[in-house]
Amino acid sequence: MRALGCLLTASILLAGCASVPMAGPAADAEGKRFDPPPPGQAVLYLYRSSLLGSEVAFSLADNQQPIGSLADKTWIRLEVAPGQHVITCSAPSYAPLTQTPAQAAIVDLAPGETRFLEVDVWPGLPLNPRCKATEVSADQGRAGVTGGNRAIASGS
């Protein structure tokens, strides 16, 4: 049984990194200018920079509405209405066991504001990854976005 577990783990790791729909170079460069939001809007950047869990893509939602997926070294820029945004993420499970999902990030955005969330792996059971979104400083967020490539947000 242990050999089967090792084989399953190895096959998942050898499967490579997850992929998500990517934006072109022009859209990537545009987002990395960190332009302010349109009047009456706010901007939220979500990015992923950790290699841990790179074999899975994390699905993201804003107030329970799908907004896209992130693989390792990818990011999404969202222009949103000001107010409270509950950002959640989920990852596929490869184990029959279930566990409590990580807590959501709650961000209150004011008009004209730009904020950054890092999406990362949350410790969990083997083959049952979880993810979490954590607000980070503007400097840390810009560095994370600059080091990655733009993924296509849902509805873009």
KAKAWO-V965742 format. One record per pair of residues at least 4 apart in sequence whose ideal C-beta (glycine too) atoms are under 6 Angstrom apart, sorted by the first residue. I is the first residue (numbers start at 1). J is the second residue. D is the distance in whole Angstrom. If there is no record, write none. Layout:
I;J;D
I;J;D
This chain:
12;55;6
15;55;6
17;54;4
17;72;6
18;55;6
18;56;5
18;57;4
18;71;4
19;71;6
20;57;5
20;69;4
20;71;5
20;151;5
21;152;4
22;151;6
23;27;4
23;28;6
23;150;4
23;152;5
27;150;6
28;149;6
28;150;4
31;77;5
31;150;5
32;146;6
37;41;4
37;42;5
37;43;4
37;79;5
40;111;6
41;79;5
42;80;6
42;82;5
42;109;4
42;113;5
43;79;6
43;114;4
44;78;5
44;80;6
44;115;6
45;77;5
45;116;5
45;141;6
45;145;6
46;76;5
46;117;5
46;119;6
47;75;4
47;144;4
47;145;5
47;148;6
48;70;4
48;74;6
48;119;5
49;144;5
50;120;5
51;72;6
52;121;5
53;121;4
53;129;5
54;72;4
56;91;5
56;92;6
56;129;6
57;69;4
57;71;5
58;70;5
58;89;5
58;91;5
58;119;6
58;131;5
59;69;5
59;90;5
60;67;5
60;68;6
60;89;5
61;65;6
61;66;5
61;88;5
62;67;5
62;85;5
62;87;6
63;86;5
66;154;5
67;153;6
67;154;5
68;76;5
68;151;6
68;153;4
68;154;5
70;74;5
70;119;5
73;148;4
74;148;5
74;149;6
74;151;4
75;145;5
75;148;5
76;151;5
76;153;5
82;109;5
82;110;6
82;111;5
84;108;5
85;107;5
86;104;5
86;106;5
87;105;5
87;117;6
87;133;5
88;104;5
89;119;5
89;131;4
89;133;6
91;129;5
91;131;5
93;128;5
94;127;4
95;127;4
95;128;4
97;125;5
97;128;6
99;124;6
99;125;6
102;122;4
102;130;5
102;132;4
105;117;6
105;133;4
107;115;6
109;113;5
116;136;5
116;141;2
117;133;5
117;135;6
118;134;5
118;136;5
119;131;6
119;133;5
121;129;6
122;130;4
122;131;6
122;132;4
124;128;5
124;129;6
124;130;4
136;140;4
136;141;5
142;146;6
152;156;5
